[in-house]
Amino acid sequence: MEYWNTLITEKSWNVLKELNKKIKFTLIGGWAAYLWSHSHKSKDIDIVVEFGELEKIKKAYKLKKNDNLRKYEITIDEIDVDIYVPYYSRLAVPAEDIRKYAEKIENFNVVKPEILLILKQAAEYDRQESEKGLKDRIDIMGILLNCDIDSALYKEKLKEYRLMHYKSRLIEIVNTFRDLKYLTLNPREFKVKKREILNRLKKGP
């Protein structure tokens, strides 16, 4: 069961592919979660770019600066694209560090799942009670269930970026997740996977 309308996600995917032909970026957000977990597609696009690429975007699209949220924004074919840049944007993992944690998937530069997990948690913290907060939790579960997460790396980065409280929140998300209709597991399978995930998260510091 897809979370967003298929027509919207297909349009968003096409916009993302076109952007990838024109500029260099590191993909974060829902589409990054999809490329790692192959679970739920996204309707919005979130990317991190260097300032040189931002200039290319500025020449090709109507670029808006959002000082409140410390990001830039464009809209292409009714699809919202949020753009984060080094030393300006405020992300749980600094935008200037994101490029260090990128890997190639299907011709996209995508942030590693351990870092994506932290970024997704930051988004979920900010909008827990909203529809997008639920989508964040679904993405988080998709990453945990479908990716080979390096728990030691995840915890190491939490310590590095002073986000140790994220670990307890992640355990809470896993413990309280009930929206199994968005997962490809039956209750028994989920129970087994859930136990495995919690054991890995609780192990060590």
Residue pairs with C-beta under 8 A, 6 or more apart in sequence:
1 181
1 182
2 9
2 40
2 41
3 40
3 41
3 135
3 138
3 182
4 40
4 41
4 42
4 43
4 135
5 43
8 43
8 79
9 41
9 42
9 43
11 77
11 78
11 79
12 31
12 41
12 42
12 43
12 44
12 45
12 79
13 31
13 41
14 77
15 45
15 76
15 77
15 79
15 81
16 27
16 31
16 45
16 108
18 76
19 25
19 45
19 47
19 76
19 81
20 107
20 108
22 56
22 60
23 49
23 53
23 56
23 57
24 49
24 50
24 53
24 109
25 47
25 48
25 49
25 53
25 109
26 47
26 48
26 49
26 98
26 99
26 102
26 109
26 110
26 111
27 35
27 45
27 46
27 47
27 108
27 109
27 110
27 111
28 46
28 47
28 48
28 84
28 91
28 98
28 111
28 116
28 119
29 42
29 44
29 45
29 46
29 47
29 82
29 119
29 120
29 123
30 40
30 41
30 42
30 43
30 44
30 46
30 135
30 139
31 41
31 42
31 45
31 46
32 46
32 110
32 111
32 116
33 39
33 40
33 42
33 116
33 120
33 139
33 142
33 143
34 40
34 41
34 42
34 142
35 105
35 106
35 108
35 110
36 105
36 110
36 113
36 116
36 142
36 143
36 146
36 147
37 139
37 142
37 143
37 145
37 146
37 147
38 146
39 138
39 139
39 142
39 145
39 146
39 182
39 183
39 184
40 135
40 138
40 139
40 142
40 182
43 79
44 79
44 80
44 81
44 82
45 79
45 80
45 81
45 82
46 81
46 82
46 84
47 81
47 82
47 83
47 84
48 83
48 84
48 85
48 89
48 91
48 95
48 98
48 99
48 111
49 57
49 83
49 84
49 85
50 85
50 86
50 99
51 85
51 86
54 63
54 72
54 83
54 85
57 63
57 72
57 74
57 83
61 74
61 76
62 74
62 75
63 72
63 73
63 74
63 83
64 72
64 73
64 74
65 72
65 73
66 72
66 73
70 84
70 88
70 89
70 90
71 82
71 83
71 84
71 85
71 89
72 82
72 83
72 84
72 85
73 80
73 81
73 82
73 83
74 81
74 83
75 81
84 91
84 95
84 98
85 95
86 94
86 95
86 96
87 95
87 96
88 95
89 95
91 98
91 119
91 122
92 118
92 119
92 121
92 122
92 161
92 163
92 166
93 101
93 115
93 118
93 119
93 157
93 161
94 161
98 111
98 115
99 109
101 111
101 112
101 114
101 115
102 109
102 110
102 111
102 112
103 109
103 110
103 112
104 110
110 116
111 119
113 143
113 147
113 149
114 149
114 150
114 153
114 154
114 157
115 157
116 143
117 140
117 143
117 144
117 149
117 154
117 170
118 154
118 157
118 158
118 161
118 163
118 166
120 136
120 139
120 140
120 143
121 136
121 140
121 163
121 166
121 169
121 170
121 173
122 166
123 132
123 133
123 136
124 133
124 136
124 137
124 140
124 169
124 173
125 169
127 133
127 136
134 179
137 173
137 177
137 179
138 179
138 182
138 183
140 170
140 173
141 173
141 174
141 177
141 182
141 183
142 183
143 149
144 174
144 197
145 183
145 185
145 193
145 197
149 200
151 200
151 201
151 203
151 204
152 204
155 167
155 204
155 205
157 163
158 164
158 166
158 167
159 205
167 201
170 201
171 198
171 201
171 202
174 194
174 197
174 198
174 201
175 194
175 198
177 194
180 186
180 187
180 190
183 190
185 193
